[in-house]
Structure formats: structure tokens, C-alpha cells
């Protein structure tokens, strides 16, 4: 007997899915467990399998179409079976769901983004002008532009090229009144030229929100509202870490050359993840979660690595990071990041972690605070390597530092515990030989 195949929930946060591609076509035999389609969820492109044996008799939701979890996508049954009633039922079920709930979008050609016309500029010249206006306007010829802060602000907000405005203030200084008169008087040659060329530097456009972005927005909003955050900053001496990394990578390069392979070098972030894993095993209060009526102290150390990708951010987890070597952590992070960017992560690879690290150092960010990945109790935000003057043994010398910020759930982690965690982390990361031994 034919059955309706429904859109399966392929991840814990999935509410809808887009059929990327059907891997089976109408008329193909399918068995329980066969992969029948690739589906894009809020997190990744995942495989949807069949829960029935038989023949794929009808595809209801085609490639590129989106539908909510639990709604019909296909019909599976015996070859030659009459499925007209089932097809009618499936289409009725889809049409009965409000348009805001079911979105069925066939692939469509690219079209220009919706352009929202800028609002007409309404000008109002105030009667009282606090600035002194000279009776004669003179345009400066030395190339310098003198303008009051208010004049610059108005020019910027109205899209005025301030270099075309003639100033009436002392030494040709441009005042607020000069800018307003320039906009209001299109009869002058300079003003007319400006008005003809005036268009916004970039037109407004409407951007559709992806499923991933919707989930990210919801989770971040909930986490920020549900978790009482507080933040602890710590700057550590990164010079020993840099030297240790250089030594290790030289060794890895040498090994790769002997094997005639491409060297796979470790990063500073790999050291930080390993140091965090050791610290979490020593300070388990931070490796915990708030559970409403109790605090769950995790017996495992699963560290999430925030990975930026098209449409948002995802956090795959390095499982049992405290039991992995530095090189094993590097290999696992690289594999997970590649899967994330290609949307090939499986649910067990990006859910149920115990701690997260977010590193923006490669973008030139020296320090920042981040929102905790609920239900974890803490997150470490890592800034970039900074070369600066530091004091060592009473002398000012050139040094290298990195700043980290620990975001803490105050229900689980008190200030003293968070400070203890960072102190232990600092001790480990500033003596990196303990990380690789």
C-alpha cells in the first residue's frame, strides 16, 4: 500500500527544509535506509533517507522547493499502484497550511534586489543661526576644506559633496547655513551640478533571511535574554606560544619533506583549544550547564569551534578534546571546518557540546565579547596576536600578547571560579611545552 513520505527533521533545530536534489527519480526502487534526497536545513546540507520499501511513485516537492517538517514530499508504494487519492490528499495538506508556514519555491532566475526609493529630502532652514556668517562667500584655493562639525554632519546625512560648497565663515569656513543653502538653491551652477549628480551611494535593498539566519537570530536572542552574562578579560604573554609553534611546525615540515608530502601545520588556535581542554578538565565547574533545578557538570570535554560560512555561523564540536593530542586536535578542527563550509556536517557533529571558542584574531580583532552558546556555561573569545611594548623584569621590551575574554553564565560560574579558570589557562598557555608533551 502506498504511503506519503514526509519532510523529516534532520537536526534538532530544523523546522523546514529545502530539497537540494532528488537522488532517486520516479520509478526507482527504494528500500528502508536508502538516501533519496539531499536537503538543506538551517545548519547543513543533509541526506534524507527512505523509511519505506517500494518504488518512488511521485515527487510532490521538487528540487529547490522548501517545505515545513512533517509535510508531504513524495509517495512510495508498489509499481503501478493508483495514487491519485494520496496525491490529492498530499496537495490538500500542503494547501491547507497558511502561506507563512509553508513556502514552496521553485528555482527561479536571479533578479535584481528590490530597490526602495529614498525618501524625498525635506529641508528646513532654522531662523536663528548660531554661527557667524560673513557677508561675502569665498571659495578656498589652497585645497583645504574648513567646515564646522555640524556642517559636515548635515552634508554627510544629505549626501552633499562638501568640497562643492562655498564657505561664508572666517577663512572660507563652511557653516551649517552654507550647506542648507547649497541644497535649497538648485539655481546656482554648483548646486545644480550637485543636485543632478546626487544619488545615494548605495540604494536600499531587501534581503531575504535564510533558514540558518533565522535560527541563529532566535538562539542568540534567547541566549542573551535567558543567560545572565558577565565577562572576564585576560591578556597573556604569547611569545613562548609563538616560539613553540614555530619549532613544532619546522619539525612537521621536515617530516613532510621526508615523506614528500605537503606539510600540515598547526595554528595558534590549535594550541588555545588544547590549553582550554586541559583547563576544563581541571576546573570542571566551567565545563557545566544550567538545568533549571540543578547544574550538570559534564564528564566529557567537547569544545565547539565557531566557523563562519555563507549565511551565518555554525559550531562543530571537537569531541573529548582533553584526550586528543595537539596534532589530532588540528586535524579534527580542519576536517570539521571543511565539512561546515560545504554544509556536510551531521547533527551529532554540531550539537550537545560543553564549551565554545570563538576566534576573530585572523580578522585583526584584538579583543571582543561573545554570547554564550546555550546551554553551555561559558565561551572564550580569542583576539589576535599583538606586538607591543611590555614590561619584563622591570624593563620595557618588545613583546607579543593575546587577549581572551571569558563569557560566563553567572548562574553556574561565579567571578572567582571564572578568574581561577583564566589563571589556570594562562599558566598552561604561557608554558606550551606542557601542551605537546
Protein Blocks (a to p, Z undefined) as FASTA:
>chain_A
ZZddddddfbfklcbdcdfbacbdehiacdehiafbdcddfkbccddddfbecddfbdfb
dghiacdehiafbdcddehiafklmmmmmmmmmmmpcfklpccddddddddddddddddd
dddddfbdfbdcdfbdcddfkhpacddfklmmmmmmnopafklpccfbehhiacfklmmm
mmmmmmbmklmmmmmmpccfbdcddddddfklmmmmmmmmmmmmmpccddddddddfklm
mmmmmmmmmmmmmmmmmnopacddddfklmmmmmmmmmmmmmmmlmccdehjaccddfbd
cdddddddehiacddddehkllpcfklmmmmmmmmmmmmmnopacfklmgoiabdcddfk
lnopabdcdddddfbfbdcdddddddddddeehiacddddddddddddfklmcfklmmmm
mmmmmmmmmmmmlmmZZ
